[in-house]
Amino acid sequence: MDISARVTEVLAPSPLVVRADLVGPRAPGEATALSAWDFRIDTTNGASLARELPTLVEPLEPLAAQWDRLTERATEGEPNRLVASQNAA
């Protein structure tokens, strides 16, 4: 199973996750060996998912996890959006 499918699988049990999409250079196939795995997660409740997300992704054994430091707020007029970046070995 590829990483993108595995991320979708571990997030699926949460009713807070509306959709999870691979974004960044890996999405269009322009990644290098050092590219991070970036996912955009649409949610019904960003604050609740932010608390739940570390537990949800534990099975992936991430080396690091972070919110997009350039995002200051959810996009207006759209579902709550969290951007998570995971670096995989």
N, C-alpha and C positions, 0 to 999 in steps of 0.2 A: 504494500500500500504506500502511495506517495505521501509526502508530508502534508500537502494541502488537504488531501482526503482525510488524513488522520486528525488534523485540526478540526475539520468540520465534524468528524465523528465524536470527538471528546466534548465539543461545545453543544452538540445536539440535545443532550438531556436537559439543558437549561431552558425553561420557558421564557427567560429574559432575552435569549438570542433569537433575533428575527432572521438574520442572514450573516454569513461570514464569507468574505471574498478575499482571495489572494490579490494583493496590489503591489506596487513598486516594480522594480526591474524584473522580478521573477514572473509576474503575470504575463507580460508579452513575450517572455522567453529571452530577455536581454541580460540575464543575470551573469555575474562572474562567480568564481568559486568562493569569493568573500562576501557576496551579497547576503543581506539579512532576509529572513522570511517575514514579510509584512502582510498583515491581515486587517481589513476594515470590517468591523463588527457593527451591524445595525442592531439596536436593542430597544426594548420598550422602556427601560429604566437604567440609564447610564450609571448612576450612583450605586445601585444595587448590584449591577453586573461587575463594576469595578471591585467590589468587595468579594464577589464570588469567583471571579476569573482566576486568581492564583490557584485555588483548589481545583477548578475545572481542568486547568492545563498541567497539573502535576504529573499525570501519566506520560506526558511528552518529555519529561525530564529536561526542561529548557536550561541552557547555559546562562541565559539572561532574559529578562522580560522588562519592558518599559512602555509607558504611554508615549505617544508622539509628543515630543517636547515643544513642537511648533504649534500644536493645537491648543488654543486657549478656551474654546467653548464648542459645544455641539453646533452643527450647521443648522441655521434657522430654517423652519419650514420642512424639515426632514426628520425622520425618526432619530432618536439619540444615536450618536455615532461615536464609537471608541476606536482608536487605531492602536493596535498592539504590534510590537515588533519582537520577533523571536530569532535569536541567532542559534543555528544548529551546527553541530560539528560535521 
